[in-house]
Amino acid sequence: HAEQRIMGESVRNSYLDEWLNGDRRNLNAAFLERGLALRMDVSIPRRVLACCAYEPAPTQGWGALRDINAAEREIKQFIVNTDRNNLFLK
């Protein structure tokens, strides 16, 4: 079950990356239909929030990495629970 979830996230992330960073000429009806099949309607106007968490230095240990992962989970939960049309890309 976890493998399916991870694969699904990977497919969704790949699609969103293509939407945000890909060639605009590829954003056609087929692309929109692919998004709808993934339950993502990219035709809805959106704001984009980009954030970056630093990679901790090896001397900072696992605590810093756990803090970053916890922050990511909280941000994702906020984004996806605020509105069902919100999308999260990692």
C-alpha positions as CSV (number, residue, x, y, z in Angstrom):
1,H,0.0,0.0,0.0
2,A,2.8,2.4,0.8
3,E,4.5,1.6,-2.5
4,Q,1.3,2.5,-4.4
5,R,1.0,5.8,-2.5
6,I,4.7,6.7,-3.2
7,M,4.2,5.8,-6.9
8,G,1.1,7.9,-7.1
9,E,2.8,10.9,-5.4
10,S,5.7,10.5,-7.9
11,V,3.4,10.5,-10.9
12,R,1.5,13.6,-9.5
13,N,4.8,15.4,-8.8
14,S,6.1,14.6,-12.2
15,Y,2.9,16.0,-13.8
16,L,3.0,19.2,-11.7
17,D,6.6,19.7,-12.5
18,E,5.8,19.4,-16.2
19,W,3.0,21.9,-15.7
20,L,5.1,24.4,-13.9
21,N,8.5,24.0,-15.6
22,G,7.7,22.4,-19.0
23,D,7.3,23.7,-22.4
24,R,4.1,25.8,-22.6
25,R,3.3,24.4,-26.1
26,N,2.7,21.0,-24.4
27,L,-0.1,22.4,-22.3
28,N,-2.9,21.2,-24.5
29,A,-6.2,19.3,-24.2
30,A,-4.5,15.9,-23.8
31,F,-2.3,17.4,-21.0
32,L,-5.4,18.8,-19.2
33,E,-7.2,15.4,-19.5
34,R,-4.1,13.6,-18.1
35,G,-4.3,16.0,-15.1
36,L,-8.0,15.3,-14.6
37,A,-7.3,11.6,-14.6
38,L,-4.9,12.3,-11.7
39,R,-7.6,14.4,-10.0
40,M,-5.8,17.7,-10.7
41,D,-7.5,20.4,-12.7
42,V,-4.6,22.7,-13.7
43,S,-7.0,24.9,-15.7
44,I,-8.1,26.5,-12.3
45,P,-6.1,29.8,-11.7
46,R,-3.7,29.4,-8.8
47,R,-1.0,31.1,-6.8
48,V,2.3,29.3,-6.5
49,L,4.2,29.1,-3.2
50,A,7.7,27.9,-3.4
51,C,9.8,27.2,-0.3
52,C,13.1,25.6,0.3
53,A,14.4,23.8,3.4
54,Y,18.1,23.7,3.8
55,E,20.0,20.4,3.9
56,P,21.5,20.1,7.3
57,A,25.2,19.7,7.6
58,P,26.4,16.3,8.8
59,T,27.2,17.7,12.2
60,Q,23.6,18.7,12.8
61,G,22.5,15.1,12.9
62,W,19.1,13.5,12.5
63,G,17.3,16.0,14.7
64,A,17.5,18.7,12.1
65,L,16.3,16.4,9.4
66,R,13.4,15.2,11.5
67,D,12.4,18.9,12.1
68,I,12.5,19.6,8.3
69,N,10.4,16.5,7.6
70,A,7.9,17.5,10.3
71,A,7.6,21.0,8.9
72,E,7.1,19.6,5.4
73,R,4.2,17.4,6.7
74,E,2.6,20.3,8.4
75,I,2.8,22.6,5.4
76,K,1.5,19.8,3.1
77,Q,-1.4,19.1,5.5
78,F,-2.3,22.8,5.6
79,I,-2.2,23.2,1.8
80,V,-4.2,20.2,1.0
81,N,-6.8,20.7,3.8
82,T,-7.4,24.4,3.1
83,D,-9.1,23.8,-0.3
84,R,-9.6,20.6,-2.2
85,N,-8.3,22.2,-5.3
86,N,-4.9,23.0,-3.8
87,L,-2.0,21.0,-5.1
88,F,1.3,20.1,-3.4
89,L,4.5,19.4,-5.2
90,K,7.6,18.1,-3.5
